[in-house]
């Protein structure tokens, strides 16, 4: 049993997620997209007492204007951040490349997300204009990612279906595997892949196929899963 509550502030979103594991109540709290997440585990004695404690805490947070949201299958240790461009600027990132290359792989995925209607912009006029630019191929997804999201993709940017698929495919690493296998070819690293529409058009059918297969598996009856 998992409960997640969130409260939007002017510049960030606070969250608390509680999960029951037997007689244990695991609690995680912090700000979406930020470090410094607080983890704690409470020994409640019995499963029933753990449920009672969870419900008690839930009501306390609701009084504080937190809202319960769907958790789907995203685990308690997922802090809502799918990717950050800056994560790619160190380590194996080639020194001869401009940092803009660290935005490209997420940009390709984000382009597909936008085309599928999975990006959540909540009547933000500026974002609507920028999204239309991506759809019309006036700017790339990488440019959109850098300019409008500061190089950070989080679950708050996507609608529920977008989050469900992104967690299963992007967060778990399958996207980068497909991306590398399809586009690296004779290039030194995946960061050398050019941010252009030709490369995106090569990648797009793979994303479509992965999504279609995911939808099929999601809709399969329980007696067909074995």
N, C-alpha and C positions, 0 to 999 in steps of 0.2 A: 504494500500500500504506500503510495507516494502522493504527497500534497505539495504543490508549488504555489506561492503567492508572490505578487509583484506590486510595487508602488512606483509610479512615474513621478519624478521630480522635474524641475525646470531643465536640468542638463544631464540627468542620468536616471537610471531605473534601479531601485533597490529590489532584492529578491530574497526570499527564504524558501528553502526546500526541505521537507521533512519526509523521511522514509522509515518504515517499520521493518525490522528484520528480527523476527522472533520476539524476544522481550526487550530488544534494543530500539531506541528511537534515535536515528541519525539526523542531525540538523546541519545544514549548510546555509550560510548567508553571506551577502556581499552586494556588490554593484555589478550589473551586467557589463561585460567588456573590460572590467578593471581587475587588477591583481588584489591581493590582500583578502582573499576569501577565508571566512572563519568556519572551521569544522568542529563539531562536537558530537559526542555519543552519550546518551543517557540510558542507564540501566534501570528499567522500570519494574523488573521482577517477573511479570507475566505479559503475555501477548495482549490480553485484555487491558491491562493497565497502560501499556504502551499506546494503544488506540485511544484510551481516555485522555492521556497526556497530549497526544497529537491534536485531538479535537479541541482541548482546552487552549493550547498554544495558537491553533488556527483562529479561534474566536478573538484572542487577544490581538493578533495581527490585523484581522478584519476591522476591529475597532480603530486601529491605527491607519485605516484607509487602504490597506492592502487588498488586492483582488485575486481570487483564486483563478488560475489558468490551467489549461490542459497541459499535461506533462508528456503525453504519448509514451514513447519508448526511450526517451532521452534520460540517461541515468543521473543519479544525484551528483556525480563528480564532473558533469558537464557544465561549464560555467557560462554557456551561451555564445562563446566565441568560436566561429568556424575557422577563421584565418585572419592573420595580420601580415601585411606586406613586410613590416619590419622584422618579422620572424625569419625572413629569408635573406636579410642583408648581411648576415654574418656566416660563420662556418664555411660551407661549401660554395657560397655565392662568389662567382668569379670577380676578381678585383678589377678586371679590365672593363666590366660592364657598368652601365649607368643603373642606378637604383630603380629606375622606371621598369626594368625588366623583372623586378620582383612582384610587379602588379599583374603581369600578363596572364599567368595561369588562372588566377581567381577572376580576372577580367573576362576570360572566355566563358567560365562557368556562369558568371553574373549576367553576361549577355543572354545566355540561354534561359536563365531564370526570368529575366525581364521579358523575353519573347513569349515565355509560357504563361506570363501573368502571375508569377509567384512572388514578385517583389511588392512589398507593402509600403505605400507612400502616403496614405491617409490624407488625401486632398492637399498635399503640399505642392503648391503651384510651381515652385522652382524645380522640384524633383520631377514633376510631370513633364515639364519642358525638357529636362535632361534625359528622361526616359525615352521621350519621343525622338531625341537626337540619336540615341543608341538604336532604336527600332529602324530609323531611317538611314542608319550607318553614317551619320555625320560625325559621330565620335565613337571610339571603341569602348568596350566594357571596362578595359583597364583604365582608360582616361576617366570614365564615370566613377570607377572604384577609388581612384586617387583624389579626384576633385570633390566628390560629394559624400564619400564615406570615410575619408581620411585613411584609406587603406585598411579598413577593419570591416569584416563581414561577420555580423552577429545574428542570432535567431530573431531578434526584434525586427530585422529588415525584411523578413519573409513571412508569408501567410502560413497557415498550418500545414497545408499539403507540401509547400515548399520546404518547410522545416522537417517534416517527416522524411522526405526523400533525401534532403541534404545531409541529415544526420546519418542515414544509412549508407549513402554513397560517397559524399564528400568528406565528412568528418572521419569516417573509418578508413580513408586512404585509397579507395578504389578509383576515384577520379584521377588522382595524380598518376596512378599506375597506367590508366588508359591514356592519359595525356602524354606521358613519356613514351609509351609504346607506339602511339600513332604519329607523334610529331617530332620526337628527338632525331630519329633517323641517324644521319652521320654527324650531327651536331655534338659539341663537347659535353654540354649539359642541357637540362630542360630550361634553364634560364636564358639560353641562347635562342629560344624559339621566338620568332618575330611576331609582334602584335599587329597582325593584319587580318583582313577578312577572308583571305584564301585559307589561312590556317584554321580560322574559326569554322569555315564551311567544311573543312576536313573533319573537325572534331564533333560538329553538331549531330551527325547521324549516330554516332556512338552514344551521345547523351540521350538522344531520342530512344534508342534501343534499350539502354539501361533503365530508363524511366518506364518504358512499356513493360519490360520484364518485371520490374519492381511492382507495378500496379497489378500485374497478373498474379504474382506470388502473394501480394497483400489480399487479394480477393479470393484466393483458393480456399475451398472448404477444408475443415480440419481433417476429414477422412482422406483427403488427397495429399496431405503434407508428408506422409511417410514414404 
